[in-house]
């Protein structure tokens, strides 16, 4: 039987009966399980299986000979019917331990006879100390396994709190506040358990230890069983003889004359491959996974620790930067062939501060959307592009039904992955406009819901904004002029995402403004919401007198029915072409 190598987000069917989940981690770590309902929460403390409560309903934790080498045995037939998922969690020991400082851990699911069914190498982790490795879930009367790889920078307390285990009296998480919108962080998850509840890993309150209760469907424990090492070719196995390059997730030695490398990986979770990416034979995802992975012979690929020059690169080329003479983020390899100067080449899936404070379900949806954005940029050769993202939303009276139905709130949520992939701060700079405009606080990933509830309105006074003063009829000139006048020519180019349901009747003035704007590092992407008269927008492609084509337009009858893949393809389809044209015209440097 050949085991399947799963990439993040992939799933695989499981046989009926018992399966075992084991992990390989290059540091002391604990394995645990969370049994959750369709709400993503535990029913009680008994659904948290860990070293002080090793037996749950249908799930049993056993320790290997070295203690930390644990395994979870899961009898799917004994899992209660209201439990829809069993999530396997790896938690590092030690107050300052992070997965980014270690080789990527590997989770293996085996059948009752010990035959490996699938392996999942958990790449792309950084500051996280806890990760949901895999989850077993019900689907159509059978069970499947999904590769999750969801890290928690907030630590174990954040994980258990998200899953409905109440703890109290802990300090706030030490992660920095998210930029924009007040800079607040979520209240810290406590480290001390409420009486009768499970203690977080690493905490041993004096005199407290829950009494493990036997679960239905299990007999006596069979003793500690060692977790066998992975077979050759499986992630985590010893490198074959003659292997010349650095093993995965290990720094390569610096080339002569290059600076001594430093360790570190990008923080946050979610370095996933875009849809359609197939992991290479032998496991791992050396392009879309951790930036510390280096395929054999690929000098300068991926790792910030690789300072060796790329074969054939021009004199002065630094493989830790994007292109000769540019200041790309250190440590992400060389740009794609033919990329113009100024392109950076980081890992395709980026993260933003605050993602770790989202619920698991929201992070999974965000991750899928970031994949879709990354796929478009990769296809267009713009995977390393950076841009300031400005979001403009129509606030005229004709938009009333879209506001009332929550369409604009969902639009904002779908634009956040664009900002994360393109903007260094991962945030949106929003405006509402009618015949006047209002500049609003930035939209950040962890405060988006609150932002929408506070600022997406048509009337009244909310969040310090007098919506009546903005007006109720279209006048695009003031907001467009504001964006042009506040531009920083020395900063990254600006991508304006302009959502409207029509208007744009000032043909002469808008044409003159677009011609003027064509000399500036701004690309305007107009999106029409519904069937309407879009005036001059429909003639953008044939507008003459511009240095470069600096705008795109498309309209959708119902944006909620437009898939993420289709939306991002249309939203970002022309921007990469403008980047190339603007550089050729000297607009971008």
Secondary structure in CASP SS format (residue, H / E / C, confidence):
PFRMAT SS
TARGET T0000
AUTHOR 0000-0000-0000
METHOD secondary structure of the structure
MODEL  1
X C 1.00
X C 1.00
X C 1.00
X E 1.00
X E 1.00
X E 1.00
X C 1.00
X C 1.00
X C 1.00
X C 1.00
X E 1.00
X E 1.00
X E 1.00
X C 1.00
X C 1.00
X C 1.00
X C 1.00
X E 1.00
X E 1.00
X E 1.00
X E 1.00
X E 1.00
X E 1.00
X E 1.00
X C 1.00
X C 1.00
X C 1.00
X C 1.00
X E 1.00
X E 1.00
X E 1.00
X E 1.00
X E 1.00
X E 1.00
X E 1.00
X E 1.00
X C 1.00
X C 1.00
X C 1.00
X C 1.00
X C 1.00
X C 1.00
X C 1.00
X C 1.00
X H 1.00
X H 1.00
X H 1.00
X E 1.00
X E 1.00
X E 1.00
X C 1.00
X C 1.00
X E 1.00
X C 1.00
X E 1.00
X E 1.00
X C 1.00
X C 1.00
X E 1.00
X E 1.00
X E 1.00
X E 1.00
X E 1.00
X C 1.00
X C 1.00
X C 1.00
X C 1.00
X C 1.00
X C 1.00
X E 1.00
X E 1.00
X E 1.00
X E 1.00
X E 1.00
X E 1.00
X H 1.00
X H 1.00
X H 1.00
X C 1.00
X C 1.00
X C 1.00
X C 1.00
X C 1.00
X C 1.00
X E 1.00
X E 1.00
X E 1.00
X E 1.00
X E 1.00
X E 1.00
X E 1.00
X E 1.00
X C 1.00
X C 1.00
X C 1.00
X C 1.00
X C 1.00
X C 1.00
X H 1.00
X H 1.00
X H 1.00
X C 1.00
X C 1.00
X C 1.00
X C 1.00
X E 1.00
X E 1.00
X E 1.00
X E 1.00
X E 1.00
X E 1.00
X C 1.00
X C 1.00
X C 1.00
X C 1.00
X E 1.00
X E 1.00
X E 1.00
X E 1.00
X E 1.00
X E 1.00
X C 1.00
X C 1.00
X C 1.00
X C 1.00
X C 1.00
X C 1.00
X C 1.00
X C 1.00
X E 1.00
X E 1.00
X E 1.00
X E 1.00
X E 1.00
X E 1.00
X E 1.00
X E 1.00
X E 1.00
X E 1.00
X C 1.00
X C 1.00
X E 1.00
X E 1.00
X E 1.00
X E 1.00
X E 1.00
X E 1.00
X E 1.00
X E 1.00
X E 1.00
X E 1.00
X E 1.00
X C 1.00
X C 1.00
X H 1.00
X H 1.00
X H 1.00
X H 1.00
X H 1.00
X H 1.00
X H 1.00
X H 1.00
X C 1.00
X C 1.00
X C 1.00
X C 1.00
X E 1.00
X E 1.00
X C 1.00
X C 1.00
X C 1.00
X C 1.00
X C 1.00
X C 1.00
X C 1.00
X C 1.00
X C 1.00
X C 1.00
X C 1.00
X C 1.00
X H 1.00
X H 1.00
X H 1.00
X C 1.00
X C 1.00
X C 1.00
X C 1.00
X C 1.00
X C 1.00
X C 1.00
X C 1.00
X E 1.00
X E 1.00
X C 1.00
X C 1.00
X C 1.00
X C 1.00
X C 1.00
X C 1.00
X C 1.00
X C 1.00
X C 1.00
X C 1.00
X C 1.00
X C 1.00
X C 1.00
X C 1.00
X C 1.00
X C 1.00
X C 1.00
X C 1.00
X C 1.00
X C 1.00
X C 1.00
X C 1.00
X C 1.00
X C 1.00
X C 1.00
X C 1.00
X C 1.00
X C 1.00
X C 1.00
X C 1.00
X C 1.00
X C 1.00
X C 1.00
X C 1.00
X C 1.00
X C 1.00
X C 1.00
X C 1.00
X C 1.00
X C 1.00
X C 1.00
X C 1.00
X C 1.00
X C 1.00
X C 1.00
X C 1.00
X C 1.00
X C 1.00
X C 1.00
X C 1.00
X C 1.00
X C 1.00
X C 1.00
X C 1.00
X C 1.00
X C 1.00
X C 1.00
X C 1.00
X C 1.00
X C 1.00
X C 1.00
X C 1.00
X C 1.00
X C 1.00
X C 1.00
X C 1.00
X C 1.00
X C 1.00
X C 1.00
X C 1.00
X C 1.00
X C 1.00
X C 1.00
X C 1.00
X C 1.00
X C 1.00
X C 1.00
X C 1.00
X C 1.00
X C 1.00
X C 1.00
X C 1.00
X C 1.00
X C 1.00
X C 1.00
X C 1.00
X C 1.00
X C 1.00
X C 1.00
X C 1.00
X C 1.00
X C 1.00
X C 1.00
X C 1.00
X C 1.00
X C 1.00
X C 1.00
X C 1.00
X C 1.00
X C 1.00
X C 1.00
X C 1.00
X C 1.00
X C 1.00
X C 1.00
X C 1.00
X C 1.00
X C 1.00
X C 1.00
X C 1.00
X C 1.00
X C 1.00
X C 1.00
X C 1.00
X C 1.00
X C 1.00
X C 1.00
X C 1.00
X C 1.00
X C 1.00
X C 1.00
X C 1.00
X C 1.00
X C 1.00
X C 1.00
X C 1.00
X C 1.00
X C 1.00
X C 1.00
X C 1.00
X C 1.00
X C 1.00
X C 1.00
X C 1.00
X C 1.00
X C 1.00
X C 1.00
X C 1.00
X C 1.00
X C 1.00
X C 1.00
X C 1.00
X C 1.00
X C 1.00
X C 1.00
X C 1.00
X C 1.00
X C 1.00
X C 1.00
X C 1.00
X C 1.00
X C 1.00
X C 1.00
X C 1.00
X C 1.00
X C 1.00
X C 1.00
X C 1.00
X C 1.00
X C 1.00
X C 1.00
X H 1.00
X H 1.00
X H 1.00
X C 1.00
X C 1.00
X H 1.00
X H 1.00
X H 1.00
X H 1.00
X H 1.00
X H 1.00
X H 1.00
X H 1.00
X H 1.00
X H 1.00
X H 1.00
X H 1.00
X H 1.00
X H 1.00
X H 1.00
X H 1.00
X H 1.00
X H 1.00
X H 1.00
X H 1.00
X C 1.00
X C 1.00
X C 1.00
X C 1.00
X C 1.00
X C 1.00
X C 1.00
X E 1.00
X E 1.00
X E 1.00
X E 1.00
X E 1.00
X E 1.00
X E 1.00
X E 1.00
X C 1.00
X C 1.00
X H 1.00
X H 1.00
X H 1.00
X H 1.00
X H 1.00
X H 1.00
X H 1.00
X H 1.00
X C 1.00
X C 1.00
X H 1.00
X H 1.00
X H 1.00
X H 1.00
X H 1.00
X H 1.00
X H 1.00
X H 1.00
X H 1.00
X H 1.00
X H 1.00
X H 1.00
X H 1.00
X H 1.00
X H 1.00
X H 1.00
X C 1.00
X C 1.00
X C 1.00
X C 1.00
X C 1.00
X E 1.00
X E 1.00
X E 1.00
X E 1.00
X E 1.00
X E 1.00
X C 1.00
X C 1.00
X C 1.00
X E 1.00
X E 1.00
X E 1.00
X C 1.00
X C 1.00
X C 1.00
X E 1.00
X C 1.00
X H 1.00
X H 1.00
X H 1.00
X H 1.00
X H 1.00
X H 1.00
X H 1.00
X H 1.00
X H 1.00
X H 1.00
X H 1.00
X C 1.00
X C 1.00
X C 1.00
X C 1.00
X C 1.00
X E 1.00
X E 1.00
X C 1.00
X C 1.00
X E 1.00
X E 1.00
X H 1.00
X H 1.00
X H 1.00
X H 1.00
X C 1.00
X C 1.00
X C 1.00
X C 1.00
X C 1.00
X H 1.00
X H 1.00
X H 1.00
X H 1.00
X H 1.00
X H 1.00
X H 1.00
X H 1.00
X H 1.00
X H 1.00
X C 1.00
X C 1.00
X C 1.00
X C 1.00
X C 1.00
X C 1.00
X C 1.00
X E 1.00
X E 1.00
X E 1.00
X E 1.00
X E 1.00
X E 1.00
X E 1.00
X E 1.00
X C 1.00
X C 1.00
X C 1.00
X C 1.00
X C 1.00
X C 1.00
X H 1.00
X H 1.00
X H 1.00
X H 1.00
X H 1.00
X H 1.00
X H 1.00
X H 1.00
X H 1.00
X H 1.00
X H 1.00
X C 1.00
X C 1.00
X C 1.00
X C 1.00
X E 1.00
X E 1.00
X E 1.00
X E 1.00
X E 1.00
X E 1.00
X E 1.00
X E 1.00
X C 1.00
X C 1.00
X C 1.00
X C 1.00
X C 1.00
X H 1.00
X H 1.00
X H 1.00
X H 1.00
X H 1.00
X H 1.00
X H 1.00
X H 1.00
X C 1.00
X C 1.00
X C 1.00
X C 1.00
X C 1.00
X C 1.00
X C 1.00
X C 1.00
X E 1.00
X E 1.00
X E 1.00
X E 1.00
X E 1.00
X E 1.00
X C 1.00
X C 1.00
X H 1.00
X H 1.00
X H 1.00
X C 1.00
X C 1.00
X H 1.00
X H 1.00
X H 1.00
X H 1.00
X H 1.00
X H 1.00
X H 1.00
X H 1.00
X H 1.00
X C 1.00
X C 1.00
X H 1.00
X H 1.00
X H 1.00
X H 1.00
X H 1.00
X H 1.00
X H 1.00
X H 1.00
X H 1.00
X H 1.00
X C 1.00
X C 1.00
X C 1.00
X C 1.00
X C 1.00
END
